[in-house]
Every structure is written in C-alpha cells, then in structure tokens.
C-alpha cells in the first residue's frame, strides 16, 4: 500500500451520483489495488452516500483537517471541507452551494499537487451550471484548472474508451461554427489538438503513439468537390505535426477512421474535428466504461465519462465501471510519471 500513489478523490456535485461512486468503490475496497485515496469534500455528503448504498458499517472513515495526518490503516482518510450541509443540497437539485464546493475542491486538489502531497486526482461528476452560478466565469473545469496552474499549453478533454483516446479540435459549439473555427489562424486549432493528443498519449506511457486524424467532410471532401477543409487546413496541420516528429496520419473519413482504430487497431488516438464525431463512436462501444482525461496538464486528472445522473442520484443504483476506469487510468498515468 505504501508504494502506491496518493490520489485525491473529489466527491463532485453533492446532488449527483459522485458521492455514491466514491462510496461504492470504498465499500468494495477497490482503491486498495491502485492507490492510497484521500477523499476531498464534506464528510457529511460522503456519509449520506454511504447511507444510500447501505454501507455505513462497511467503510471506516478517518476524518482529517490536514492531509499529513492521513493514515490508511486507520480508515479511509477524508479531508473534510465542512462546506456542504446535505440538508441544503437535496438530490437532483442544482445549487450554488454545491457549485462553490466543487470549485473549491478542484482548487484544493491543484494546491495539494503543487505542494507534493498528492500525485493528482480523480473527481466525481460536476454540475457546470452550479459552478457558473457560484462564480465560474470560464467555459469548463478544464479552463479553471488551466487558470489555477497558469497553464498556457494546449489542454482539453480527452475521452478514452476501450484503450482508444480521442481528442476534439472543436467542442461545445454549434455545428454551423465548426468550419470557421477549423480554418481560423491557418488551422492552428487542429495543430493544437494533434499536439494535445500526442502529449496525453505519451504521458500515459504510449511510446511514439499512432494518431489518426479525421476529415470533416463526407468522403474526405472528394478532392475539394464537397468541401476544401481537408485540403486547406487539415492536411497541412498533419504535415506540420509530422515535421515535428509526431506520428500523425490522415485525414481519414470519420466513418472509416474509427473502424481502423477500433477494429483494426491501427491508431492509439483519433483527433476529431467536432464533438459528436468522436463521442458517438466511443459511447456506442463503451457507454458504461468511458472516461475523460484532463489532457495537456502536468498533473494527472481523470473523471468518469458521464454526468451527474440526477435521474438516479440518491437511489444507490449507479454503476461504478466508469469511475473505476478513471482510477485505473490515474494509476497508469501516475506510475508512468513517477
């Protein structure tokens, strides 16, 4: 146990399934094989989750105010934040209180990593709307983490399912805006996405990763007959990556690139041009087990691939496959970094 990395386990949105995921993994002694966990959040929220899953007597908690006091022989360490009264945060309800707590736990996780106290963290699903209500003035938790770290290199969500890593060039924007953003600044977004894919794959221990780059248009644009993005910006971005030693290939029509990646195992990662181009493929093959890596950062950060699941929060029926895979991915990244 002493040789395993110390991992921050953030409860996530108190009204969602995050606390139940953390509790279920603790009750099953899942963490023991991969890490020394330190739960970050309000212990009252975790206790409520243990009650929901019927495991109050199965998990011994060690409530601490200082991470240096963590003693895994004494129980599951909980760095109690004392900032969320469960009575103020009913299940399946967006609240400013929980949104603020999520921002605080993300910040504390970064600070603990910077102080050398943890190797990184995994977190339960967050509610972005709640965090925005609590003062987040950025698009997502990834942008917030980047600000906390003073990080200016490429970063973003990397989705991982069945060992395949996908990186988005554009993400939460209208489809009508995708082409414009791809062509902006000579395809700089595509270049950044390829670099981000490469950095994330190598940080997970994959040497000289094979990166397939998806086309935007059907049939790869048919030599410009049904779109020129492949000619004007995607192919030049791939050439730029190759010139910098990155094993990027393509562009490939998106209805072929995932066949080659998933069935023929030709790629370790795929760079997509827009959100659903990759998400549909990954969720089709592994909806229950997919995860999200906070790619590009020096700190390993991973979460499950699903949201707060308000529709089942508080019912004790959430499955832990995705959260377990997040912990396993963290272990892989932390072990390689060590």
ABEGO torsion letter per residue (X at the ends): XAABBBBBBBAEBAABAAAAAAAAAAAAGAAAAABBBBBBEBAAAAAAAAAAAGAAAABBBBBBABAAABBAAAEBBBBBAGABBAAABBBGBBBAAAAAAAAAAAAAAAAAAAAGABAEBBBBBBBAAAAAAAGBABABAAAAAAAAAGBABBBEBBBBBGGBBBBBABBBBBAAAAAAAAABGGGAAAAAAAAAAAAAAAAAGBBGBBBBBBBABBGGGGGGAAEAAAAAAAAAAAAAAAAAGBBBBOBBBAAAAAAAAAAAGABABBBBABAAAAAAAAAAABAAABBBBBBGBABBBBBBABBAGAAABGAGABBAAAAAAAAAAAAAAAAAAX
